[in-house]
């Protein structure tokens, strides 16, 4: 069907009811008169008073001056162009929602061509409204002239599901009070070859989402003083191409630009709040009032410029490595709200940089603006990441970290620094005064309180004189800086202190003891850590502060050693002596009488429990250690026999388990460390009795065993350490039993004896979490013991006629160690003091309770130089089967 209206005809075509103009693919419709759809009859959005449906694949051409849809107030008109090949072509002014409601639907491949280079108006009058839907792949609207979305009323343009819209100029919210919204989504396209204004004098909202593509070379958001405009670019694959052009956010009005969830803007440059009294906001992720989301991407090689108005950048996203590359200039505000953002541009902006949450990182030297005042809130972080920076001022309630991959980073503040219980993090290669270190340089004044954390990067420690300069202050140095936890390197404890004299404005790292010292106590009793990881560093009740000069201190004062050195040294000593055993410790009574045959036989099984408490000082005189230990050993004879005139012999095996818990305290710093050793042993022994028993004549005993250990050291406020130790031990013991007196019920004997043993237990070299290399010292110790035992063998009158017998004894020994057990921490050696020569006394009794059961008990005390002592108690058991 074809409807042809000649050009000379003056009558108008008015579609005031449901009007359907349709054709097949071979027919065209040409209209040369004014067209109105929804002219005067009342209607609504859901029940339009006029409808023009164009479908079927034909061409409808309208040649006149005006096309009205929803012409009068209260009317509603709908124009629908549907189907592939269906085309509506119009060359005049389009008024969609002129005073009423107007809707244009272009769907399923339909096409609308607005030719003639004239304006198309949506929602032309106040109170009017309009809606354009371009939906589906192949559906398109092409406006050669300007396209106004919301001239004075409220209008919406939707381009969805692969639709396309193009124009030479696009305006959203043309006049004061107008509302214009454009939604481009789901892989759709919008192209404006000329200016695009989001909020001219009115309000404009432009949303680009879900893989949609927009191209426009000239974009202004919030154009005139009364306007507001917002642009959202959201979603992976979503982009706005304005390459070679400047995007202005807030020209004279208020503008907002949000890049979220991978949405990308590509422009030459960005201007925020161009003119006085304007406002412009760039949101990466979300705005300041909304929960953070994934950031979008901004490409702007010409940078971001704050204008004469109120410009703000909000970094409120969830990324951990977002990079904002464009440089920022002008006078404005940067707010870091969430996420981690790295600045890489040469930023020169003035105004405030507020790190309210998340992290702001430097990606290059001087990427933080030297003209900006920085504030870091609690829970937020400003990270230099090894790039030196200059800023105007700093108020720190959060974390400011200079630390990178090496030392030497500087943060220079040309104004004032204020600490609000914030944290400063530095890298240092801790050594002497000239150590490489990060530095804070404050030209102005300091105030408030700040904690300081030091990361040691490979420093092995060295004696300091004045200290390592960490913070220098040019003005009034009223700020206080305190250590946030331990500062350690090698064997040394460092602390942060204010300089003296002409250096009193500055702060230094020193390993000299301050004048206050520390009443660190005596190291506690070592028994309250119960096999755990050293979480309780308590213990100790004060005591002698020790002594020692700490070695060569250079500039005077006492160098401070770490208590961990005492714990390592004690672990080494405990590993080597834990399974140190003598013949008398496992012997009990060697013979028993078979109650059935009366035959004398040698016992074959034994068990020994022992515990000890040890007190030691280290070679510097600063570290006091107390240790509690327990050992369980058991064994039995594998082979035994007698030889005429050659005595008796036996060959057996043993095994054991033991643990040690120690507590070391520094008299200088008061810091504590706990040590823990848990180990096992297995071995073989061989014994010979020249007279066939242990009550007369000579004897020899040899032992070889292999032991392995798991060791732990847990220092106060630093990471715990775990390492292993293992090695062989061997000894040979000999003596002679001399009879002194005999009677019916009691005989007395004297046994001089000697023992020499070698211990090859060695701890693995261990690298601490802070980088210090820990090596055991005192390896291959040769332990020599010379002693004499006085003992009796007998029973009371009530035990006449049975086998019950007891043996009281007293023993004295001198013990010499060829090596002193200790530790070497980055080549600084500390050892246990007072262990070279030790005196020992033991008292005890052995008893045969029944013909099958023998028990014994021993208490002993060792004393050496430098307050060394060891108190031990043991209980032994033998059962005859």
C-alpha positions in Angstrom: 0.0 0.0 0.0 1.2 3.5 -0.8 -0.2 6.8 0.5 1.0 9.7 -1.5 0.3 13.3 -0.4 1.3 15.8 -3.1 3.7 18.6 -2.1 1.2 21.2 -3.1 -1.4 19.9 -0.7 -1.9 22.2 2.3 -3.9 19.8 4.5 -2.3 18.4 7.6 -2.2 14.7 8.6 -3.3 14.4 12.2 -3.1 11.1 13.9 -5.4 11.6 16.9 -6.4 8.0 17.4 -4.6 4.7 16.7 -3.1 5.4 13.3 -1.2 2.6 11.5 0.7 3.3 8.4 2.2 0.1 7.0 3.6 -1.2 3.8 5.4 -4.2 2.5 9.1 -4.2 1.4 8.2 -2.8 -2.0 6.0 0.1 -1.0 6.9 3.5 0.3 4.9 6.1 2.2 5.6 9.8 1.5 4.1 12.5 3.7 4.5 16.2 2.9 2.2 17.7 5.5 2.6 18.4 9.2 2.4 15.2 11.3 1.0 15.1 14.9 0.7 11.9 16.9 -1.2 12.5 20.1 -2.4 15.9 19.2 -5.3 16.9 21.5 -6.9 13.8 23.0 -5.8 13.0 26.5 -3.5 10.1 27.0 -0.8 8.6 29.2 2.5 6.9 28.8 0.8 3.5 29.1 -2.3 4.5 27.1 -1.2 6.9 24.4 -3.9 9.0 22.6 -2.1 8.7 19.3 0.0 5.9 17.9 2.0 5.7 14.6 3.3 2.2 13.9 5.7 1.8 11.0 6.8 -1.8 10.2 7.1 -4.3 7.4 10.3 -3.2 5.9 9.1 -0.1 3.9 10.3 3.5 3.8 8.2 6.3 5.3 9.4 9.8 4.3 8.1 12.9 5.9 8.9 16.2 4.3 7.6 19.2 6.3 8.6 21.7 8.9 7.4 19.9 12.0 6.7 16.5 13.5 4.8 16.5 16.8 4.4 13.6 19.2 2.4 14.4 22.3 1.7 17.9 21.2 -0.6 19.3 23.8 -0.4 19.1 27.5 -2.1 16.0 28.7 -1.7 14.1 25.4 0.5 11.2 24.7 1.9 9.9 21.4 3.8 6.8 20.4 5.8 6.3 17.2 7.2 2.9 16.6 9.6 1.9 13.9 10.1 -1.9 13.9 11.9 -4.4 11.8 14.9 -4.8 9.6 14.6 -2.5 6.5 11.9 -0.4 8.1 12.9 3.3 7.7 11.4 6.5 8.9 13.1 9.5 7.3 12.3 13.0 8.4 13.9 16.4 7.4 12.3 18.9 9.8 12.0 19.8 13.4 11.1 16.9 15.7 9.1 17.7 18.8 8.9 14.5 20.9 6.9 15.4 24.0 6.3 19.0 23.0 3.9 19.8 25.8 2.6 16.3 26.7 4.3 12.9 26.5 6.1 11.6 23.4 7.7 8.2 22.8 9.8 6.9 19.9 10.6 3.2 19.8 13.1 1.9 17.2 13.4 -1.9 17.6 14.4 -5.1 15.9 16.5 -3.4 13.2 14.3 -0.4 12.5 16.0 2.9 11.4 15.2 6.6 11.9 17.0 9.2 9.8 16.6 12.8 11.0 18.0 14.8 8.1 18.1 18.5 7.3 20.5 19.5 10.0 17.9 20.9 12.3 17.1 20.4 16.0 15.3 17.5 17.5 13.7 18.3 20.8 12.7 15.9 23.5 10.4 17.3 26.3 10.3 20.8 24.9 8.0 22.5 27.4 8.1 22.6 31.2 6.2 19.6 32.5 6.5 17.6 29.3 8.3 14.3 29.0 9.8 12.1 26.3 11.3 8.7 25.9 13.4 7.3 23.0 14.2 3.6 22.9 16.7 2.2 20.4 16.8 -1.5 21.1 18.4 -4.4 19.3 21.2 -5.0 16.9 20.7 -3.0 13.7 18.3 -0.6 15.3 19.5 3.0 14.8 18.7 6.7 15.0 20.9 9.1 13.0 20.3 12.8 13.7 22.2 15.1 11.3 21.3 18.1 13.5 21.5 18.7 17.2 19.6 16.4 19.5 18.3 17.8 22.7 17.3 15.4 25.5 15.2 17.4 27.9 14.8 21.0 26.5 12.7 22.2 29.4 11.0 19.0 30.6 12.3 15.5 31.4 13.5 13.2 28.7 15.3 9.8 28.5 17.3 8.3 25.6 17.9 4.6 25.9 20.3 2.8 23.5 20.3 -0.9 24.4 21.2 -4.4 23.3 23.4 -3.5 20.3 21.4 -0.4 19.2 23.1 2.7 17.7 22.6 6.4 18.0 24.5 9.2 16.2 24.2 12.9 16.0 26.2 16.0 15.3 25.5 17.6 18.7 24.0 16.1 21.9 22.6 18.2 24.8 21.2 16.8 28.0 19.2 19.2 30.2 19.1 22.1 27.9 17.3 24.8 30.0 17.1 25.6 33.7 15.1 22.9 35.4 15.2 20.5 32.5 16.2 16.8 33.1 18.0 14.8 30.4 19.1 11.2 30.8 21.0 9.0 28.3 21.6 5.3 28.9 23.8 3.4 26.5 24.2 -0.2 27.5 24.7 -3.8 26.5 27.2 -3.4 23.6 25.4 -0.5 22.1 27.0 2.6 20.4 26.5 6.3 20.6 28.5 8.8 18.4 28.4 12.6 18.6 30.6 14.2 16.0 30.3 17.6 17.6 29.9 19.0 21.1 28.3 16.9 23.8 26.8 18.7 26.9 25.7 16.8 29.9 23.8 19.5 31.8 23.7 22.7 29.7 21.6 24.9 31.9 19.6 22.0 33.4 20.5 18.6 34.7 22.0 15.8 32.7 22.8 12.2 33.5 24.7 10.0 31.1 25.3 6.3 31.9 27.5 4.1 29.7 27.5 0.5 30.9 27.9 -3.2 30.0 30.3 -3.0 27.1 28.7 0.0 25.4 30.9 2.3 23.3 30.6 6.2 23.1 32.6 8.4 20.8 32.5 12.2 21.3 35.4 14.7 20.8 34.0 17.6 22.9 32.5 16.8 26.3 31.4 19.2 29.0 29.7 18.0 32.2 27.9 20.8 34.1 28.2 23.5 31.4 26.6 26.7 32.9 26.2 27.9 36.4 22.7 26.5 37.0 23.5 23.0 35.7 24.5 19.7 37.1 25.8 16.8 35.1 27.1 13.3 35.8 28.7 10.7 33.6 29.1 7.1 34.6 31.3 4.8 32.5 30.9 1.3 34.1 31.8 -2.2 33.1 34.4 -4.3 31.4 34.7 -3.3 27.7 32.7 -0.1 28.3 34.5 2.9 26.9 34.2 6.6 26.0 36.6 7.8 23.3 37.4 11.5 23.3 41.0 11.1 22.1 42.6 14.4 21.3 40.0 16.3 23.2 39.6 17.8 26.6 36.8 16.6 28.9 35.5 19.3 31.2 33.9 18.2 34.5 32.2 21.2 35.9 32.7 24.1 33.5 30.5 26.7 35.3 28.1 24.3 37.0 28.5 21.1 38.9 30.0 18.0 37.1 30.6 14.4 38.2 32.6 11.8 36.3 32.7 8.2 37.6 34.9 5.4 36.2 34.0 2.0 37.6 34.3 -1.7 37.1 36.8 -1.5 34.2 35.0 1.3 32.3 37.5 3.4 30.4 37.7 7.1 29.4 40.3 8.0 26.7 40.8 11.7 26.4 43.7 14.1 25.8 43.1 15.9 29.1 40.7 16.4 32.0 39.6 19.6 33.6 37.9 19.6 37.0 35.9 22.7 38.1 37.1 25.0 35.3 35.6 28.3 36.4 35.1 30.1 39.7 32.2 28.8 41.7 32.0 25.6 39.7 32.6 22.1 41.1 34.1 19.1 39.4 34.4 15.6 40.8 36.3 12.6 39.4 35.4 9.3 41.0 37.6 6.3 40.5 35.4 3.4 41.6 32.6 5.1 43.5 31.9 8.5 44.9 32.7 9.4 48.5 29.2 8.4 49.8 29.0 5.0 48.2 30.6 1.7 48.9 33.8 1.1 47.0 33.7 -0.9 43.8 36.2 -2.0 41.1 37.9 1.0 39.5 37.7 2.1 35.9 40.6 3.3 33.7 41.6 6.9 32.7 43.9 7.7 29.8 44.7 11.4 29.7 48.3 12.1 28.5 47.6 15.9 28.9 46.9 15.3 32.6 44.2 16.3 35.0 43.9 20.0 35.8 42.0 21.6 38.7 40.5 24.9 37.6 39.3 27.9 39.5 36.4 26.1 41.2 36.1 23.3 43.7 37.8 20.3 42.1 37.9 16.9 43.8 39.3 13.5 43.0 37.9 10.6 44.9 39.8 7.3 44.9 37.2 4.8 46.3 37.7 1.4 44.8 38.6 -2.2 45.7 41.8 -2.7 43.6 45.1 -3.5 45.3 47.3 -2.1 42.5 45.4 0.7 40.7 47.7 3.1 38.8 46.6 6.7 38.2 49.1 7.8 35.5 47.9 11.3 34.5 49.7 14.2 36.2 47.6 16.4 38.4 47.9 20.2 38.5 46.1 23.2 39.8 44.4 23.7 43.1 42.1 21.0 44.3 41.5 18.1 46.6 42.5 14.4 46.4 40.6 12.0 48.6 41.8 8.4 49.0 38.9 6.5 50.5 39.5 2.8 49.7 41.8 0.6 47.7 45.4 1.0 46.9 46.3 3.7 44.3 49.7 4.4 42.8 50.5 7.9 41.4 53.1 7.9 38.6 52.7 11.4 37.2 54.7 14.5 37.9 52.0 16.0 40.2 52.1 19.7 41.1 48.6 20.4 42.5 48.1 22.4 45.6 45.4 21.8 48.1 44.7 18.8 50.4 45.6 15.2 49.9 43.4 13.3 52.4 44.1 9.6 52.8 40.9 8.7 54.6 41.2 5.0 54.1 43.0 2.6 51.8 46.5 3.4 50.5 48.1 6.1 48.4 51.4 4.9 46.9 54.2 6.6 45.0 55.2 5.1 41.7 58.0 7.5 40.8 60.3 10.1 42.4 58.2 13.2 43.4 54.9 11.8 42.3 53.4 13.2 45.5 52.8 16.9 45.0 55.3 19.1 46.8 52.6 21.8 47.1 50.0 19.7 48.8 49.2 19.3 52.5 48.8 15.6 53.3 46.6 14.0 56.0 46.7 10.3 56.7 43.8 9.0 58.9 43.9 6.1 61.2 43.8 2.8 59.3 45.0 4.5 56.1 48.5 4.4 54.5 50.8 6.7 52.6 53.5 4.6 51.0 56.6 5.9 49.3 57.6 2.4 48.2 61.3 3.4 47.9 60.7 6.6 45.9 61.8 9.8 47.6 59.2 12.5 47.9 58.8 16.2 48.8 55.5 17.4 50.3 54.3 20.5 52.0 53.0 19.2 55.3 51.9 16.0 56.9 49.4 15.1 59.6 49.8 11.4 60.4 47.3 9.3 62.3 47.8 6.3 60.1 50.8 4.7 58.5 53.4 6.5 56.4 55.9 4.0 55.0 59.1 5.1 53.2 60.2 1.5 52.8 61.0 0.1 49.4 63.3 -2.7 48.2 66.4 -1.0 49.6 67.4 1.8 52.1 68.0 5.4 51.3 64.5 6.8 50.6 63.8 10.3 51.9 60.5 12.1 52.7 61.1 15.8 52.9 58.4 18.0 54.5 58.9 21.7 53.7 56.3 22.7 56.3 55.3 21.0 59.6 54.8 17.4 60.7 52.1 16.5 63.2 51.9 13.0 64.7 48.5 11.8 65.9 49.7 8.4 67.2 50.5 7.4 63.6 53.2 5.1 62.4 56.4 5.8 60.4 58.1 2.8 58.6 61.7 3.0 57.6 64.2 0.7 56.0 67.7 0.6 57.4 70.7 -1.5 56.9 71.5 -1.5 60.6 75.1 -1.1 61.4 77.2 1.8 62.6 76.5 5.5 62.4 77.0 5.7 58.6 74.5 2.9 57.8 72.2 3.3 54.8 68.8 4.3 56.0 65.5 5.9 55.0 65.1 9.4 56.4 62.4 11.9 57.4 63.5 15.5 56.8 61.2 18.2 58.4 62.1 21.7 57.5 59.5 23.2 59.8 58.2 22.1 63.2 57.2 18.7 64.6 54.5 18.0 67.2 52.5 15.1 68.6 53.5 11.5 69.0 54.5 9.0 66.4 55.6 5.4 66.5 58.5 4.3 64.4 59.0 0.9 62.8 62.3 -0.2 61.4 62.8 -2.9 58.8 66.4 -4.1 58.8 67.6 -4.8 55.2 70.7 -6.9 55.6 72.4 -5.0 58.3 74.5 -7.2 60.5 74.8 -4.7 63.4 77.8 -2.7 64.6 78.6 -0.5 67.5 77.2 3.0 67.1 78.6 6.3 68.5 76.2 9.1 67.8 73.7 6.8 66.2 72.1 6.5 62.8 70.3 9.7 61.9 66.7 8.8 61.1 64.7 12.1 61.5 66.0 15.6 61.2 64.0 18.7 62.2 64.8 22.2 61.2 62.3 24.0 63.3 60.8 23.4 66.8 61.3 19.7 67.5 58.4 19.2 69.9 57.2 15.9 68.4 58.0 12.7 70.2 58.9 9.5 68.3 58.8 6.1 69.9 59.7 2.6 68.8 56.9 0.4 67.5 58.4 -2.9 68.6 61.9 -4.2 68.7 64.7 -3.0 66.4 67.2 -5.7 66.0 70.2 -6.6 63.8 72.6 -9.4 64.4 73.2 -9.7 68.1 72.3 -6.1 68.8 69.2 -4.4 70.1 68.8 -0.8 68.7 66.5 1.9 70.1 65.3 5.3 68.9 66.5 8.3 70.9 66.7 12.0 70.6 70.2 13.4 70.0 72.2 15.4 72.5 73.5 18.9 72.4 73.5 20.5 69.0 71.8 17.3 67.7 68.9 17.4 70.1 66.3 18.3 67.4 67.1 15.1 65.6 66.3 11.4 66.2 68.8 8.6 66.0 69.0 4.8 66.1 71.5 3.6 68.7 72.5 0.4 70.2 74.1 2.0 73.3 72.2 1.7 76.5 70.3 4.8 77.5 70.9 6.1 81.0 67.7 4.7 82.3 68.9 1.2 81.7 66.5 -1.5 82.5 65.9 -3.7 85.6 65.3 -6.7 83.5 65.1 -9.2 86.4 66.8 -12.6 86.4 65.1 -14.2 83.5 62.3 -16.0 85.3 62.4 -19.6 85.9 62.1 -20.8 82.3 59.2 -23.0 83.1 56.1 -21.0 82.2 56.1 -21.5 78.5 54.9 -25.1 78.7 56.0 -26.2 75.3 54.2 -23.4 73.5 55.7 -20.8 71.2 56.9 -18.4 73.7 53.8 -16.2 73.9 54.4 -15.3 77.6 57.5 -13.4 78.1 56.9 -12.8 81.8 58.8 -14.2 84.7 61.6 -12.9 86.7 61.6 -10.9 89.9 64.4 -8.5 89.4 67.9 -9.1 90.7 71.5 -8.5 90.0 71.9 -6.4 86.8 74.9 -8.3 85.9 77.9 -6.6 84.4 80.3 -6.9 81.5 81.5 -4.1 79.3 79.9 -5.4 76.1 83.1 -5.5 74.2 84.7 -2.7 72.3 82.2 0.1 72.2 83.9 2.7 70.2 82.3 5.9 71.5 81.7 4.7 75.0 78.6 3.4 76.7 77.3 -0.1 76.8 76.3 -1.9 73.6 73.0 -3.6 74.0 72.8 -7.3 73.1 69.6 -9.1 72.2 68.2 -11.6 74.8 67.6 -14.0 71.9 71.4 -14.6 72.0 71.0 -16.0 75.5 68.2 -18.3 74.3 70.1 -19.6 71.3 73.2 -20.2 73.6 71.1 -22.1 76.1 69.4 -24.1 73.4 72.9 -25.2 72.2 74.0 -26.1 75.7 70.7 -28.0 76.4 71.0 -30.0 73.2 74.5 -31.1 74.1 74.0 -31.9 77.8 70.4 -33.2 77.7 71.4 -36.8 77.2 74.7 -36.7 79.0 74.7 -39.8 81.1 77.1 -41.6 83.4 77.3 -45.3 84.3 76.0 -44.6 87.8 72.9 -42.9 86.3 71.8 -46.1 84.6 73.5 -48.8 86.7 71.5 -49.1 89.9 72.4 -52.5 91.3 74.0 -54.6 88.6 73.3 -58.0 90.3 70.3 -59.7 91.7 69.7 -63.2 93.2 67.3 -65.5 91.5 64.8 -66.3 94.3 64.3 -69.9 92.9 67.8 -71.0 92.2 69.9 -68.6 94.3 72.0 -67.8 91.3 73.6 -64.4 91.0 72.5 -62.7 87.7 72.9 -59.3 86.1 69.9 -57.0 85.6 68.9 -56.1 82.0 66.3 -53.2 82.1 66.6 -49.7 83.5 64.6 -46.4 83.4 65.7 -43.0 84.6 63.8 -39.7 85.0 65.6 -36.5 85.7 64.9 -32.8 85.9 67.0 -29.7 86.4 67.0 -26.0 86.9 69.9 -24.0 85.5 70.9 -20.4 85.9 73.5 -18.8 83.6 74.9 -15.4 82.5 76.3 -14.7 79.1 79.8 -13.5 78.3 78.7 -9.9 78.0 77.2 -9.9 81.5 73.9 -8.5 80.2 71.8 -11.6 79.6 70.5 -13.8 82.4 69.0 -17.2 81.6 67.0 -19.6 83.6 66.1 -23.1 82.3 63.9 -26.0 83.4 64.6 -29.3 81.8 63.3 -32.9 81.9 64.9 -36.1 80.5 63.5 -39.6 80.3 66.0 -42.4 79.4 65.7 -46.1 79.3 67.7 -49.0 78.1 68.5 -52.7 78.5 71.3 -55.2 78.1 71.4 -57.0 74.8 74.2 -59.3 75.6 76.1 -60.0 78.9 78.5 -62.6 80.2 81.4 -63.6 82.5 84.9 -64.7 81.9 87.1 -66.5 84.4 89.6 -64.1 85.9 88.4 -61.4 83.4 85.3 -60.2 85.1 81.9 -59.6 83.6 80.7 -57.6 80.7 77.5 -56.4 79.1 76.4 -54.7 75.9 73.2 -52.8 75.7 71.1 -50.2 74.0 69.4 -47.0 75.2 66.9 -44.4 74.0 65.6 -41.2 75.5 63.4 -38.1 75.2 63.9 -34.7 76.7 62.9 -31.1 76.6 64.1 -27.8 77.9 62.4 -24.5 78.5 64.4 -21.3 79.1 63.8 -17.6 79.7 66.4 -15.0 79.0 66.2 -11.4 80.1 68.4 -8.4 79.3 69.5 -6.3 82.3 70.0 -3.4 79.9 66.8 -3.3 77.9 64.5 -5.5 79.9 63.5 -7.4 76.7 63.0 -11.1 77.1 63.4 -14.2 74.9 62.3 -17.8 75.4 64.1 -20.9 74.2 62.7 -24.4 73.7 64.4 -27.7 72.9 62.7 -31.0 72.3 64.8 -34.0 71.4 65.4 -37.7 71.2 68.4 -40.0 71.4 69.3 -43.5 70.7 72.6 -45.3 71.4 74.7 -48.3 72.5 76.8 -48.9 75.6 79.3 -51.4 76.8 80.4 -52.0 80.4 83.1 -54.2 82.0 83.5 -55.0 85.7 86.9 -56.4 86.6 85.7 -58.3 89.6 82.4 -59.3 88.0 80.3 -56.8 90.0 80.2 -53.1 91.0 81.4 -53.5 94.6 85.1 -54.2 94.0 87.8 -53.6 91.5 88.1 -51.7 88.3 85.4 -50.9 85.7 85.1 -49.3 82.3 82.1 -48.0 80.5 81.8 -46.7 76.9 78.8 -45.0 75.2 78.0 -43.8 71.8 74.7 -42.1 70.9 73.0 -40.0 68.2 70.6 -37.3 69.2 68.3 -34.9 67.2 66.4 -31.9 68.3 63.8 -29.3 67.3 64.7 -25.9 68.7 62.7 -22.7 69.0 63.4 -19.2 70.1 60.7 -16.6 70.7 61.8 -13.1 71.3 59.6 -10.3 72.6 57.8 -8.4 69.9 59.6 -10.1 67.0 58.9 -13.2 64.9 59.5 -16.6 66.5 62.2 -18.9 65.1 62.5 -22.6 64.6 65.5 -24.7 63.6 67.0 -28.1 64.1 70.1 -29.6 65.7 71.6 -33.1 65.7 74.9 -34.9 66.2 76.9 -37.8 67.7 78.1 -38.0 71.3 80.5 -40.5 72.8 82.2 -41.0 76.2 84.4 -43.4 78.1 84.4 -43.7 81.9 86.6 -45.7 84.2 87.1 -46.1 87.9 88.1 -48.4 90.8 85.9 -49.4 93.7 87.8 -49.7 97.0 86.3 -51.3 100.1 86.7 -49.2 103.2 84.9 -51.2 105.9 82.6 -54.2 106.3 80.0 -55.2 108.9 77.1 -57.5 109.2 74.6 -55.0 107.9 76.6 -52.2 106.3 79.8 -51.9 104.2 81.4 -48.7 102.9 83.2 -48.2 99.6 85.1 -45.4 97.9 85.0 -45.1 94.1 87.4 -42.7 92.4 86.4 -42.3 88.7 87.0 -40.3 85.6 85.1 -39.7 82.4 85.9 -38.0 79.1 83.2 -37.3 76.5 82.9 -35.7 73.2 79.8 -34.0 71.9 79.2 -33.3 68.3 75.7 -31.9 68.5 75.5 -28.9 66.2 72.6 -26.6 65.3 71.8 -25.9 61.7 72.7 -22.5 60.4 69.6 -20.4 60.6 68.5 -17.2 58.9 66.1 -15.2 61.1 63.0 -13.5 59.8 64.8 -10.2 60.3 67.7 -11.4 58.2 70.3 -12.2 60.9 72.4 -15.3 60.4 72.5 -17.5 63.5 75.2 -20.1 63.9 75.9 -22.3 66.9 79.1 -21.9 68.9 80.9 -24.4 71.1 80.9 -27.3 68.7 83.0 -30.4 69.4 83.2 -29.8 73.2 85.3 -32.2 75.1 83.9 -32.7 78.6 86.2 -34.1 81.3 85.0 -35.2 84.7 87.1 -36.3 87.7 85.3 -37.4 90.8 85.0 -39.6 93.9 82.0 -41.4 95.3 81.6 -42.6 98.9 78.8 -45.1 99.2 77.5 -47.8 101.4 75.7 -51.1 100.9 73.6 -52.7 103.5 70.2 -53.2 105.2 68.5 -52.7 108.5 67.9 -55.4 111.1 64.3 -55.8 110.1 65.5 -56.8 106.7 67.7 -59.6 107.9 67.1 -62.7 105.8 65.5 -61.0 102.8 67.0 -59.4 99.7 66.1 -55.8 100.6 69.1 -53.5 100.5 69.9 -49.8 100.2 73.0 -47.9 99.1 73.4 -44.2 100.3 76.0 -42.2 98.6 77.7 -38.8 98.4 79.8 -37.8 95.4 82.0 -34.9 94.4 83.1 -34.0 90.8 85.1 -31.5 89.0 83.9 -30.9 85.4 85.8 -29.2 82.7 84.4 -28.1 79.3 86.9 -27.4 76.5 84.3 -25.2 74.7 81.7 -22.7 76.0 78.3 -23.1 74.3 77.0 -20.1 72.6 75.8 -18.4 69.5 77.3 -16.4 66.6 74.8 -13.8 65.2 76.2 -12.2 62.1 79.7 -12.9 63.4 79.1 -11.4 66.8 79.8 -14.2 69.3 78.2 -14.6 72.8 78.7 -17.6 75.0 77.5 -18.9 78.3 79.8 -17.8 81.1 81.0 -19.8 84.0 80.8 -23.2 82.4 84.5 -23.9 81.8 85.1 -25.3 85.2 82.3 -26.6 87.4 82.1 -28.1 90.8 79.5 -30.7 91.6 78.1 -32.4 94.7 75.5 -35.2 94.6 73.6 -37.0 97.3 71.4 -40.0 96.9 70.3 -43.5 97.7 69.8 -46.7 95.8 67.4 -49.3 97.1 66.2 -52.8 96.4 62.5 -52.6 97.5 61.6 -56.1 96.4 63.5 -58.9 94.8 62.3 -57.6 91.4 62.2 -53.8 92.0 65.1 -51.5 92.5 64.8 -47.7 92.7 67.2 -44.8 93.3 67.0 -41.1 93.9 69.6 -38.4 93.4 69.9 -34.7 94.1 72.8 -32.7 92.8 74.2 -29.2 92.7 76.6 -27.7 90.2 78.3 -24.3 90.7 80.6 -22.4 88.3 82.0 -18.9 87.8 79.8 -15.9 86.9 76.8 -17.2 88.9 76.4 -20.4 87.0 74.4 -23.0 88.8 72.5 -26.2 88.0 70.2 -28.0 90.4 69.2 -31.5 89.4 67.0 -34.3 90.7 66.7 -37.8 89.3 64.6 -40.9 89.9 65.7 -44.3 88.6 63.9 -47.6 88.3 64.9 -51.2 87.6 62.6 -54.1 87.3 63.7 -57.7 87.0 61.5 -60.1 85.1 
